[in-house]
Amino acid sequence: MEHGKDVSQRTELKSRIIQKATEAFTAKGIKCITMDDIATALGISKRTLYEVFVDKETLLKECILAGERERDRYLRDLYGRSTNVLEVILVAFQKSIEVFHRTNKRFFEDLKKYPKVYAIMQQRRDSDSEKTVSFFKRGIEQGIFRADINFSIVNLLLREQFDLLLNTDICNEYSFIEVYESIMFTFIRGISTEKGARALEDFIQEYRQKRDAPRKTEEEDPSFLF
């Protein structure tokens, strides 16, 4: 009985550490956050932290994997509730905007300094690309996206644009959100049929009204970013 309780407590502690570390890494970057910082924020000893995660890279890896699982759950639920693929893309886009807005650019820069973790994210991106192309083809069947487009090429170009965004100083002149919106909306317009374009414009109008309206700050799970 005691053993089961110990396992449960350790699982709960591990979850708390991952959540707190994810919040810290995305808010301030990875490099400037130490294991001491995380232990202090949780009110636990550094020794206890190292008993759960042997080093910072292992903790970062678990943060990334937990984020991927959370994103998968969110997208499965979203797809189950949506009527077409464009709706899924647009709602997921809105969620991503909110999370990116809370993420320090240094997080992406620092991530490359952890090759094993960075490789995991790159593998995930490659896997996601295959699923994304299949997803877009489903949109063709629904009359949302054009059938005369090579989505494999377009998807690669979109990835390159986001990499460029994260590795240039363009956001010194324009806000990250403004650039991100420009990339996404231009991309979706280019692949949409007339039916898809109408749905997109309706979304943009509603999205911008909500974005510009005063509203209370809502807590978002930064792990969705991964």
C-alpha positions as a Markdown table, in Angstrom:
| # | Residue | x | y | z |
|---|---|---|---|---|
| 1 | Met | 0.0 | 0.0 | 0.0 |
| 2 | Glu | 2.8 | 2.4 | 1.0 |
| 3 | His | 4.7 | 1.5 | -2.2 |
| 4 | Gly | 1.7 | 2.5 | -4.3 |
| 5 | Lys | 1.4 | 5.7 | -2.4 |
| 6 | Asp | 5.1 | 6.5 | -3.0 |
| 7 | Val | 4.7 | 5.8 | -6.7 |
| 8 | Ser | 1.7 | 8.1 | -6.9 |
| 9 | Gln | 3.5 | 10.9 | -5.1 |
| 10 | Arg | 6.5 | 10.6 | -7.3 |
| 11 | Thr | 4.3 | 10.7 | -10.4 |
| 12 | Glu | 2.5 | 13.8 | -9.1 |
| 13 | Leu | 5.9 | 15.4 | -8.3 |
| 14 | Lys | 7.3 | 14.6 | -11.7 |
| 15 | Ser | 4.2 | 16.2 | -13.3 |
| 16 | Arg | 4.6 | 19.3 | -11.2 |
| 17 | Ile | 8.3 | 19.6 | -12.1 |
| 18 | Ile | 7.6 | 19.3 | -15.9 |
| 19 | Gln | 4.8 | 21.9 | -15.7 |
| 20 | Lys | 6.9 | 24.4 | -13.7 |
| 21 | Ala | 10.0 | 23.8 | -15.9 |
| 22 | Thr | 8.0 | 24.2 | -19.1 |
| 23 | Glu | 6.6 | 27.5 | -17.8 |
| 24 | Ala | 10.1 | 28.8 | -16.9 |
| 25 | Phe | 11.8 | 27.6 | -20.1 |
| 26 | Thr | 9.1 | 29.2 | -22.4 |
| 27 | Ala | 8.9 | 32.4 | -20.5 |
| 28 | Lys | 12.6 | 33.1 | -20.1 |
| 29 | Gly | 14.5 | 30.8 | -22.4 |
| 30 | Ile | 16.3 | 27.6 | -21.4 |
| 31 | Lys | 19.9 | 28.7 | -20.8 |
| 32 | Cys | 19.1 | 31.2 | -18.0 |
| 33 | Ile | 17.0 | 28.7 | -16.0 |
| 34 | Thr | 18.9 | 26.5 | -13.7 |
| 35 | Met | 17.9 | 23.4 | -11.8 |
| 36 | Asp | 18.2 | 25.5 | -8.6 |
| 37 | Asp | 15.7 | 27.9 | -10.0 |
| 38 | Ile | 13.2 | 25.1 | -10.7 |
| 39 | Ala | 13.7 | 23.5 | -7.3 |
| 40 | Thr | 13.2 | 26.9 | -5.6 |
| 41 | Ala | 10.1 | 27.7 | -7.5 |
| 42 | Leu | 8.6 | 24.3 | -6.5 |
| 43 | Gly | 9.7 | 24.6 | -2.9 |
| 44 | Ile | 11.7 | 21.3 | -3.1 |
| 45 | Ser | 15.4 | 20.6 | -2.5 |
| 46 | Lys | 17.8 | 20.4 | -5.4 |
| 47 | Arg | 18.6 | 16.8 | -4.3 |
| 48 | Thr | 14.9 | 15.8 | -4.7 |
| 49 | Leu | 14.8 | 17.4 | -8.2 |
| 50 | Tyr | 17.9 | 15.4 | -9.3 |
| 51 | Glu | 16.3 | 12.2 | -7.9 |
| 52 | Val | 13.5 | 12.6 | -10.4 |
| 53 | Phe | 15.5 | 14.1 | -13.3 |
| 54 | Val | 19.3 | 13.4 | -13.5 |
| 55 | Asp | 20.1 | 16.6 | -15.4 |
| 56 | Lys | 18.6 | 19.6 | -17.1 |
| 57 | Glu | 18.7 | 18.0 | -20.6 |
| 58 | Thr | 16.7 | 15.0 | -19.3 |
| 59 | Leu | 14.1 | 17.4 | -17.8 |
| 60 | Leu | 13.9 | 19.4 | -21.0 |
| 61 | Lys | 13.4 | 16.3 | -23.0 |
| 62 | Glu | 10.5 | 15.2 | -20.8 |
| 63 | Cys | 9.0 | 18.7 | -21.1 |
| 64 | Ile | 9.1 | 18.4 | -24.9 |
| 65 | Leu | 7.5 | 14.9 | -24.9 |
| 66 | Ala | 4.8 | 15.9 | -22.4 |
| 67 | Gly | 4.0 | 18.9 | -24.7 |
| 68 | Glu | 3.7 | 16.7 | -27.7 |
| 69 | Arg | 1.3 | 14.4 | -25.9 |
| 70 | Glu | -0.8 | 17.3 | -24.8 |
| 71 | Arg | -0.9 | 18.7 | -28.3 |
| 72 | Asp | -1.9 | 15.3 | -29.7 |
| 73 | Arg | -4.8 | 15.1 | -27.3 |
| 74 | Tyr | -5.9 | 18.6 | -28.1 |
| 75 | Leu | -5.9 | 18.0 | -31.8 |
| 76 | Arg | -7.7 | 14.7 | -31.6 |
| 77 | Asp | -10.5 | 16.4 | -29.5 |
| 78 | Leu | -10.6 | 19.3 | -31.9 |
| 79 | Tyr | -10.9 | 17.1 | -35.0 |
| 80 | Gly | -13.6 | 15.1 | -33.3 |
| 81 | Arg | -15.7 | 18.3 | -32.7 |
| 82 | Ser | -15.0 | 20.0 | -36.1 |
| 83 | Thr | -17.0 | 19.7 | -39.3 |
| 84 | Asn | -14.1 | 20.3 | -41.8 |
| 85 | Val | -10.3 | 20.4 | -41.9 |
| 86 | Leu | -10.2 | 24.2 | -42.3 |
| 87 | Glu | -12.0 | 24.7 | -39.1 |
| 88 | Val | -9.4 | 22.4 | -37.4 |
| 89 | Ile | -6.5 | 24.4 | -38.9 |
| 90 | Leu | -7.9 | 27.8 | -37.9 |
| 91 | Val | -8.7 | 26.9 | -34.3 |
| 92 | Ala | -5.3 | 25.2 | -33.9 |
| 93 | Phe | -3.8 | 28.4 | -35.4 |
| 94 | Gln | -5.5 | 30.6 | -32.9 |
| 95 | Lys | -4.3 | 28.4 | -30.1 |
| 96 | Ser | -0.8 | 28.5 | -31.4 |
| 97 | Ile | -0.9 | 32.3 | -31.6 |
| 98 | Glu | -1.9 | 32.6 | -28.0 |
| 99 | Val | 0.9 | 30.2 | -26.9 |
| 100 | Phe | 3.6 | 31.8 | -29.1 |
| 101 | His | 2.7 | 35.1 | -27.7 |
| 102 | Arg | 3.8 | 33.9 | -24.3 |
| 103 | Thr | 7.0 | 32.3 | -25.5 |
| 104 | Asn | 10.4 | 34.0 | -25.4 |
| 105 | Lys | 12.2 | 33.7 | -28.7 |
| 106 | Arg | 15.3 | 32.7 | -26.7 |
| 107 | Phe | 13.6 | 29.4 | -26.0 |
| 108 | Phe | 14.0 | 28.4 | -29.7 |
| 109 | Glu | 17.5 | 29.7 | -29.9 |
| 110 | Asp | 18.6 | 27.8 | -26.7 |
| 111 | Leu | 16.9 | 24.6 | -27.8 |
| 112 | Lys | 19.5 | 24.0 | -30.5 |
| 113 | Lys | 22.2 | 23.8 | -27.8 |
| 114 | Tyr | 20.7 | 20.5 | -26.7 |
| 115 | Pro | 21.2 | 18.3 | -29.8 |
| 116 | Lys | 19.4 | 15.2 | -28.4 |
| 117 | Val | 16.3 | 17.1 | -27.5 |
| 118 | Tyr | 16.5 | 19.2 | -30.7 |
| 119 | Ala | 16.7 | 15.9 | -32.7 |
| 120 | Ile | 13.5 | 14.7 | -31.1 |
| 121 | Met | 11.7 | 17.9 | -32.2 |
| 122 | Gln | 13.1 | 17.6 | -35.7 |
| 123 | Gln | 11.9 | 14.0 | -35.9 |
| 124 | Arg | 8.5 | 15.0 | -34.8 |
| 125 | Arg | 8.4 | 17.8 | -37.4 |
| 126 | Asp | 9.2 | 15.3 | -40.1 |
| 127 | Ser | 6.4 | 12.9 | -38.9 |
| 128 | Asp | 4.0 | 15.9 | -38.6 |
| 129 | Ser | 4.8 | 16.9 | -42.2 |
| 130 | Glu | 3.6 | 13.5 | -43.5 |
| 131 | Lys | 0.4 | 13.8 | -41.5 |
| 132 | Thr | -0.2 | 17.4 | -42.6 |
| 133 | Val | 0.0 | 16.5 | -46.3 |
| 134 | Ser | -2.6 | 13.8 | -45.7 |
| 135 | Phe | -4.7 | 16.2 | -43.8 |
| 136 | Phe | -4.6 | 18.8 | -46.6 |
| 137 | Lys | -5.7 | 16.1 | -49.1 |
| 138 | Arg | -8.7 | 15.4 | -46.9 |
| 139 | Gly | -9.5 | 19.1 | -47.4 |
| 140 | Ile | -9.5 | 18.6 | -51.1 |
| 141 | Glu | -12.2 | 16.0 | -50.7 |
| 142 | Gln | -14.3 | 18.4 | -48.6 |
| 143 | Gly | -14.0 | 21.1 | -51.3 |
| 144 | Ile | -12.0 | 23.4 | -49.0 |
| 145 | Phe | -8.6 | 23.2 | -50.6 |
| 146 | Arg | -7.5 | 23.3 | -54.3 |
| 147 | Ala | -6.7 | 20.0 | -56.0 |
| 148 | Asp | -4.0 | 21.5 | -58.3 |
| 149 | Ile | -1.4 | 22.0 | -55.5 |
| 150 | Asn | 1.6 | 19.8 | -54.5 |
| 151 | Phe | 1.1 | 20.0 | -50.8 |
| 152 | Ser | 4.4 | 18.3 | -50.1 |
| 153 | Ile | 6.2 | 21.2 | -51.6 |
| 154 | Val | 3.9 | 23.8 | -50.0 |
| 155 | Asn | 4.3 | 22.3 | -46.6 |
| 156 | Leu | 8.1 | 22.4 | -46.9 |
| 157 | Leu | 8.0 | 26.0 | -47.9 |
| 158 | Leu | 5.8 | 26.8 | -44.9 |
| 159 | Arg | 8.3 | 25.1 | -42.6 |
| 160 | Glu | 11.1 | 27.1 | -44.1 |
| 161 | Gln | 9.2 | 30.4 | -43.6 |
| 162 | Phe | 8.7 | 29.6 | -39.9 |
| 163 | Asp | 12.4 | 28.7 | -39.5 |
| 164 | Leu | 13.3 | 32.0 | -41.1 |
| 165 | Leu | 10.9 | 33.8 | -38.7 |
| 166 | Leu | 12.6 | 32.2 | -35.7 |
| 167 | Asn | 16.2 | 32.9 | -37.0 |
| 168 | Thr | 16.0 | 36.4 | -38.3 |
| 169 | Asp | 15.6 | 39.9 | -36.8 |
| 170 | Ile | 12.4 | 40.6 | -38.7 |
| 171 | Cys | 10.5 | 40.7 | -35.3 |
| 172 | Asn | 12.6 | 43.7 | -34.3 |
| 173 | Glu | 10.6 | 45.7 | -36.9 |
| 174 | Tyr | 7.3 | 43.9 | -36.7 |
| 175 | Ser | 5.7 | 41.9 | -33.9 |
| 176 | Phe | 6.0 | 38.2 | -33.9 |
| 177 | Ile | 2.2 | 37.8 | -34.0 |
| 178 | Glu | 1.8 | 40.1 | -37.0 |
| 179 | Val | 4.4 | 38.2 | -39.0 |
| 180 | Tyr | 3.0 | 34.8 | -37.9 |
| 181 | Glu | -0.5 | 35.9 | -38.9 |
| 182 | Ser | 0.7 | 37.2 | -42.3 |
| 183 | Ile | 2.4 | 33.9 | -43.1 |
| 184 | Met | -0.5 | 31.7 | -42.0 |
| 185 | Phe | -3.3 | 33.7 | -43.6 |
| 186 | Thr | -1.4 | 34.2 | -46.9 |
| 187 | Phe | -0.7 | 30.5 | -47.0 |
| 188 | Ile | -4.3 | 29.4 | -46.4 |
| 189 | Arg | -5.6 | 31.9 | -48.9 |
| 190 | Gly | -3.3 | 30.4 | -51.5 |
| 191 | Ile | -4.4 | 26.8 | -51.1 |
| 192 | Ser | -8.2 | 27.5 | -50.6 |
| 193 | Thr | -11.0 | 27.1 | -53.0 |
| 194 | Glu | -13.7 | 29.8 | -53.1 |
| 195 | Lys | -15.6 | 27.9 | -50.4 |
| 196 | Gly | -12.5 | 27.7 | -48.3 |
| 197 | Ala | -11.6 | 31.4 | -48.9 |
| 198 | Arg | -15.1 | 32.5 | -47.7 |
| 199 | Ala | -14.7 | 30.4 | -44.5 |
| 200 | Leu | -11.3 | 31.9 | -44.0 |
| 201 | Glu | -12.4 | 35.5 | -44.3 |
| 202 | Asp | -15.3 | 34.9 | -41.9 |
| 203 | Phe | -12.7 | 33.5 | -39.4 |
| 204 | Ile | -10.3 | 36.4 | -39.9 |
| 205 | Gln | -13.1 | 38.9 | -39.2 |
| 206 | Glu | -14.2 | 37.2 | -36.1 |
| 207 | Tyr | -10.7 | 36.5 | -34.9 |
| 208 | Arg | -9.6 | 40.1 | -35.2 |
| 209 | Gln | -12.7 | 41.4 | -33.4 |
| 210 | Lys | -11.9 | 39.1 | -30.5 |
| 211 | Arg | -8.2 | 39.9 | -30.6 |
| 212 | Asp | -8.8 | 43.6 | -30.5 |
| 213 | Ala | -11.5 | 43.5 | -27.8 |
| 214 | Pro | -10.4 | 44.0 | -24.2 |
| 215 | Arg | -10.5 | 40.6 | -22.4 |
| 216 | Lys | -9.3 | 39.0 | -19.3 |
| 217 | Thr | -6.0 | 37.1 | -19.5 |
| 218 | Glu | -6.6 | 33.4 | -19.6 |
| 219 | Glu | -4.1 | 30.8 | -18.5 |
| 220 | Glu | -2.7 | 28.7 | -21.4 |
| 221 | Asp | -0.7 | 25.6 | -21.2 |
| 222 | Pro | 2.7 | 26.5 | -22.7 |
| 223 | Ser | 3.3 | 22.8 | -23.4 |
| 224 | Phe | 1.0 | 23.0 | -26.4 |
| 225 | Leu | 3.8 | 24.8 | -28.2 |
| 226 | Phe | 5.8 | 21.6 | -28.6 |
